[in-house]
């Protein structure tokens, strides 16, 4: 596949900076081509707050891939168009040199629109095949990680983590980004809270204290 790309990045020392890029490619087999656009503004306010908001859009046409959930003991491939959007927010607020709060939020969705299907023969050849039914796929994921870190001693850290995970799959393609986001947020979610304590114990220092004591 022949590919080309371009990328720009502005001065990170400024309050607002920007990373942006575009990438595309073409493959003569099956007339396959794609493009991807990435935009990621960066915000820095003093030494306490920093955030990056990243958006990636990828559109692929005439892609070939394995078709899941088909006839038992048979392998099928499909010619398909895929479209995906991924939005990511990473932010950090520094309270003191030893404590901070970080946020990582990500939502992505992918539409897979099948155009035709092929049966994989024992010889390795692909034979056109009519699977019937609806085999299109829509998949969404939504994740939140909120973490508080406190370095209370050298090499010793206390971490409090809240994690939210949502996944949603269906067969309806072509909906808008906000329709996908709304349906995902209404899906069942998993919430987890964890605490991790790491304490560095210097063996030699501890032994000397015990001897003196």
Beta strands, then each sheet from edge to edge (+ up, - down):
strand 1: 2-9
strand 2: 16-27
strand 3: 32-45
strand 4: 49-66
strand 5: 76-96
strand 6: 99-120
strand 7: 126-129
strand 8: 137-153
strand 9: 156-170
strand 10: 189-198
sheet 1: 1+ 2- 3+ 4- 5+ 6- 7+
sheet 2: 1+ 2- 3+ 4- 5+ 6- 8+ 9- 10+
end
